[in-house]
Amino acid sequence: LRDHSHHAEPIQDELLTALEQALHIAAAQLAVDHESLDRETRNPLRLAAELAPRLALGTDGRGMPGVLQDVAQLLRSTPSTASRRFVNQLFGGREPVAVATEWLAVLANSSLYTFKAAGAQVLVEETVLRKLLGAISFEAGEGTFVPGGSLANLLALVLARNAAWPSAREHGCPDTGRAVYSSAEGHYSLRKGAGMIGIGRAAVQDAVVDELGRICTTHLRRQLRSDRERGIVPLLINATAGTTVRGAFDPIDELADLAAEFGAWLHVDGALGASVALSPKYRHLLRGIERADSVSWNPHKLMGVPLQCSALLVRQRGLLAASLEESADYLFQSGAADFDPGHKSIQCGRRNDALKLWALWRRLGDVGWSERIERQFALAAYAAEQIRRTPGMHLVEAPPSVCVCFVVDGCDPAALCRRLEQDGTLLVGHGLVGGRRVVRLVCVNPALSETDLDWILRAVAETGAKITAGLRRPGPNGNDA
Ligand SMILES: Cc1ncc(COP(=O)(O)O)c(C=O)c1O
C-alpha cells in the first residue's frame, strides 16, 4: 500500500491558516463584546436586509478568508451572551479554559458511541459523570449527556413510563390514566415531553406553589389522593431545583415522601439548580435529592460551561440501557459495553459535551466551584438589596438563588424590557411570578460584578423614568428610537 498521508498537508495548511484568522476574529470580537449592544441589530427585518449578501448561499464557492470575514460580521450582529449587559437567560459569560477546550474538541470530532471511535474521550465523560453522580449521592448510579435540559427531562419521562409499564417500550402505552405532577412554575419541557412519549400533554398536572414558588406538598397530597380516587395513578412527580423565572427550589425530601407513598417516579429537574450540590453552603436546598430516581443537571447554566452541556443522572445503574439499548452489530463490536456509552444514550453519533466541563473542573477544583456558586448567589443578593433601596423599584422577594425579580413603578415589565432592548441598553427578560408579571435579572455570568449590577439597575431606573414620563429617547442620528 502506498502512503497517501502527504495529501493531507494542503488541508492542514489551510486549517492552520483558518485557525490563525479565527483567532484574530476572536480577539476583535472580545474587544467589543462588553460594549453596549448594537441597537441596529435588534430589528430582524433590517438585519436580514443588511446581512443578505453575507448570508446568501450561492452556486460558486468563495475563498476561505472571505468566508471567515462573513462569520466575523455575523458574530458582530449576534447578541453577545458573554456581555455583562446580557442578563436575560439562565446562562451567560465565558470561561476561558472551557471555550478553548470546546475549540479543541472540534479537532478531535469524536463520537462517543464507542471506545473504538472516541478513546480517551469516553474516559473523560465517565470521569465527569462519576463526579456529578457523587455530588448528589448517586454513587451506584449512571448518567448520560444529552443535548440540553429539555431532553434530559424527556428521558426521565421515558424511564418513568417504562418503569410504570414494562411493556411500553416494546408495544407503546396502554390506555390507562397516569399523571405527571410538576410545579405550576416549572419548565414547559415536561409538558412538551409528555406530548412526545405517548402519555399526552394533558397528563401533566400543575402542582400549586406557595408564595415562595415552591410546590405546596400539603396541597399536592390532596391532589394525589383525589386523583387516585378517580382512578388516576401518578407516573412521575417532578421537583424543580431552581425554577425558570424565580429560581425557587421545591422541597425534594417531602416530594420524595409523596413519591414513595403514591408509587411515583421522582425526578428532579435541576437544569438550573442541581449545581448547588457543589456548594457546601447551598447544598441544603437539594435536601433529599439522593432519594430521587433521576436528576437533570445543566452545567451550561449555573456552571458557565458553553452550551450545550447537560446530563441526565439516574440513581439505579442499568436503567438507561434498559430503555435505550439497541443492537447494532455494525457499530458495537467490542463486547465491552461499559466502555461503549452508545448503549445508554439517546443519540447515535454524539459529540463530547463533557470535555469542556472536565477542563473547567480541572481548572477550578471542587473549591473553585463552591466559590463560584456562592459568588453568583451573593451577586443576586446584592442586586436585591440595591433594588430594595431604590425608590420606585420593588423587589418581589429575596432571591431564592440567582434570579432577581422586581417591578418598577408605573412600568409594564414587558414594555420596560422591550424598551431596554430597542435602545441597545440591556437584554433582560420578564416572566410571571405568582401570576404577576415581573422583570427577571439573572446573575449567572461569572464576569458580572457589583459595579455592573449598579450600572444595570441605573439603566433600568432611567429607562423606567423615560417610559413613565412618556418621553422618547433620541436615536444616534437624532431620530426618535
Ligand atoms: C428548570 C428548567 N428545566 C429545563 C430547562 C431546559 O433546559 P434546556 O434549555 O437546556 O433545554 C430549563 C431552561 O431554562 C429550565 O429553566
The ligand as an SDF file (V2000), in Angstrom:
LIG
                    3D

 16 16  0  0  0  0  0  0  0  0999 V2000
  -35.9790   24.4770   35.1620 C   0  0  0  0  0  0  0  0  0  0  0  0
  -35.5660   24.2290   33.7340 C   0  0  0  0  0  0  0  0  0  0  0  0
  -35.6150   22.9810   33.2420 N   0  0  0  0  0  0  0  0  0  0  0  0
  -35.2710   22.6990   31.9740 C   0  0  0  0  0  0  0  0  0  0  0  0
  -34.8350   23.6840   31.1300 C   0  0  0  0  0  0  0  0  0  0  0  0
  -34.4850   23.3500   29.7260 C   0  0  0  0  0  0  0  0  0  0  0  0
  -33.1150   23.3140   29.5490 O   0  0  0  0  0  0  0  0  0  0  0  0
  -32.5020   23.4640   28.0750 P   0  0  0  0  0  0  0  0  0  0  0  0
  -32.6680   24.8880   27.6990 O   0  0  0  0  0  0  0  0  0  0  0  0
  -31.0750   23.0440   28.2380 O   0  0  0  0  0  0  0  0  0  0  0  0
  -33.2910   22.5380   27.1880 O   0  0  0  0  0  0  0  0  0  0  0  0
  -34.7630   24.9960   31.5990 C   0  0  0  0  0  0  0  0  0  0  0  0
  -34.2970   26.0730   30.7080 C   0  0  0  0  0  0  0  0  0  0  0  0
  -34.1910   27.1910   31.0510 O   0  0  0  0  0  0  0  0  0  0  0  0
  -35.1430   25.2690   32.9250 C   0  0  0  0  0  0  0  0  0  0  0  0
  -35.1240   26.5210   33.4170 O   0  0  0  0  0  0  0  0  0  0  0  0
  1  2  1  0
  2  3  1  0
  2 15  2  0
  3  4  2  0
  4  5  1  0
  5  6  1  0
  5 12  2  0
  6  7  1  0
  7  8  1  0
  8  9  2  0
  8 10  1  0
  8 11  1  0
 12 13  1  0
 12 15  1  0
 13 14  2  0
 15 16  1  0
M  END
$$$$
